Amino acid sequence: MIANVGTHKPVEERQWPYPCLSRVLEDSYRIEFPASTVLGKIPKGVTYQEAGIHYHSTYEKQGHSVVVHRILEVQHQSDVCTPQDNEAWKVFHAVLQRDLRSQVFYQ
């Protein structure tokens, strides 16, 4: 689950190589509101592609629901990452945190 990735803050500074995994994670879910609810603004979604990290999220109104789709693809060159990989992950983590905290407005 991508939200779990967002809960683990990257190490502030790494001096040595460390083990890491390439992976693909995908989440899709629907948030349903009562028929009397008026949906307002929904998040725009995010596209991020840097340093072997590809992330894309979409938010779509469907009737009285909001459908959320997120996909995270991490492709490392090796199973051993460098301190520079950690720096790239820190940048991405901030983007992911903003997306996970985005809000749906309704009345």
C-alpha positions in Angstrom: 0.0 0.0 0.0 1.4 3.4 -1.1 0.2 5.1 2.1 2.4 2.9 4.1 5.4 4.1 2.1 4.5 7.7 3.0 4.5 6.9 6.7 8.2 6.0 6.8 10.3 9.1 6.7 13.6 8.6 4.9 16.8 8.7 6.9 18.1 12.2 7.1 21.6 11.4 6.0 23.3 8.2 4.9 27.0 7.8 4.7 27.2 4.2 3.4 25.5 2.1 0.8 22.3 0.3 2.0 20.0 -2.5 0.7 17.0 -1.4 -1.4 14.4 -3.0 -3.6 12.8 -2.1 -6.9 9.0 -2.5 -6.7 5.7 -1.6 -8.2 2.8 -0.6 -5.9 -0.7 0.3 -7.0 -3.7 1.5 -5.0 -7.3 2.2 -6.2 -10.2 3.0 -4.0 -13.5 4.8 -4.1 -14.7 7.3 -1.5 -18.5 7.3 -1.5 -20.6 10.2 -0.2 -24.3 10.3 0.6 -26.6 11.4 -2.3 -27.3 14.7 -0.4 -23.6 15.6 -0.4 -22.3 18.2 -2.9 -18.8 17.5 -3.9 -16.6 20.5 -4.3 -12.9 20.6 -5.2 -10.9 17.4 -5.5 -7.1 17.1 -5.8 -5.6 17.5 -9.2 -3.3 14.5 -8.9 0.5 14.2 -9.2 3.0 13.0 -11.8 6.6 12.6 -10.6 9.5 11.0 -12.5 13.0 11.4 -11.2 15.9 9.1 -10.4 14.1 5.8 -11.2 11.1 6.8 -9.2 7.8 7.1 -11.1 4.6 8.1 -9.3 1.3 9.0 -10.7 -2.0 9.8 -8.9 -5.5 10.7 -10.2 -8.7 11.8 -8.5 -12.0 11.5 -10.4 -15.5 12.5 -9.5 -18.0 9.8 -10.4 -21.5 10.7 -9.3 -21.4 11.0 -5.5 -18.0 9.3 -5.3 -14.3 10.2 -5.7 -12.2 7.5 -7.3 -8.5 7.6 -6.3 -5.8 5.8 -8.3 -2.1 5.8 -7.4 0.8 3.9 -8.9 4.4 3.9 -7.7 7.2 2.3 -9.7 10.7 2.3 -8.2 13.4 0.9 -10.4 16.9 0.8 -8.9 20.0 0.0 -10.8 21.1 -2.4 -8.1 19.9 -4.0 -4.8 22.4 -1.8 -3.1 21.5 1.9 -3.0 23.9 4.9 -2.4 23.6 8.0 -0.2 22.6 9.8 -3.4 19.6 7.4 -3.9 18.5 8.3 -0.4 18.6 12.0 -1.3 16.4 11.4 -4.3 14.0 9.4 -2.1 13.8 12.3 0.3 12.7 14.6 -2.5 10.1 12.2 -3.7 8.9 11.5 -0.1 7.9 15.2 0.2 5.9 15.0 -3.0 4.2 11.8 -1.8 3.4 13.3 1.6 1.7 16.3 -0.1 -0.4 14.0 -2.3 -1.4 11.7 0.5 -2.6 14.7 2.6 -4.6 16.3 -0.2 -8.2 17.0 0.6 -11.7 16.5 -1.0 -14.0 19.4 -0.2 -17.7 18.7 0.2 -20.9 20.2 1.7 
